[in-house]
Amino acid sequence: MNRSRITVVGSANVDLTFRTSRLPLPGETLAGQSLHQGMGGKGANQAVVAARLGADVSFIAKVGDDGFGQQALDAYTADGIDVSFVQREPDCPTGTAAIMVDDDAENCIIVVAGANAKLTADDVQSARAAIEQSDAVLCQLETPVEAAIKAFRIARAAGVRTVLTPAPAKLVTDELLSLCDVCVPNRTEIAEMVGQPVRSDADASSAAESLRKRGVKQVALTLGGDGVLVLDDSGIQHVASHKVDAVDTTGAGDSFTGALAVSLSEGLSLVEAARKASIVAAISVTRMGTQTSFPTQKEIQQWFVN
């Protein structure tokens, strides 16, 4: 089977993960249990998991001219990602996320965009050939929405599948949704996009249908431990989650989306792709860290053996 070709447009961060017994209250100081430094950013996360699952991946992004930027480039290269379109922004820090994770695997995150805020539509235009030759293009919104719109315009004109993680959801535009083949929101994100809470199965189905009315072709709504609601031309189906002992849920949604895009590019249906992607996400939450938690194709195969 030919390797799928994936282009990711998005954010590149360094993640500083603080492990603590519980999340602090406002004004409170807690003693942490450990500190883990790794690479993150929704764009980079999706690029890394796609590469580990066997895809040929190009990444369009910006990092700073600091030490974190070089570490990021080295890490992406080690995973086999094409970094030809990852630029170093002068006099600018690499995007940084401070992540707190408690003993229940819940997290809260503060992100400083840094160089991510400098990614432009012109930067995406310079990578037009890579986008046009891809099986799928993935975007998120931790970089300017203009870059995502440009990527999706190029992809749509070339008949390339577009996959959107609508985070932060407040930045989603009608044009972006009209150019979106597969939208992968979580419960919070889809609630903000449709302007209504999503508490029940009926709420989730209604919200997904609302996205279809705004131009999205397919929806894979991730619901954490409640699995994934999948909506396409055949209707709505539910994909169950895998029960595991979670230690860190950071990056689970990105691992799901990256894996979903690879599986779709390999010819799986949306439901089949969601099932495989759910396994990838389940494995990721059993490990600390973000990109360090993402499994390889060999580990996915071992999951089925066990």
Secondary structure, DSSP 4 states (H G I P E B T S, - for coil): -PPPEEEEE---EEEEEEE-SSPPPTT-----SEEEEEEE-HHHHHHHHHHHTT-EEEEEEEEESSHHHHHHHHHHHHTT-EEEEEEEETT-PPEEEEEEE-TTS-EEEEEE-GGGGG--HHHHHTTHHHHHT-SEEEE-SSS-HHHHHHHHHHHHHHT-EEEE---SGGG--HHHHHT-SEE--BHHHHHHHHTS---SHHHHHHHHHHHHHTT-SEEEEE-GGG-EEEEETTEEEEEPPPP---S--TTHHHHHHHHHHHHHHTT--HHHHHHHHHHHHHHHTTSSSSGGGPPPHHHHHHHHH-
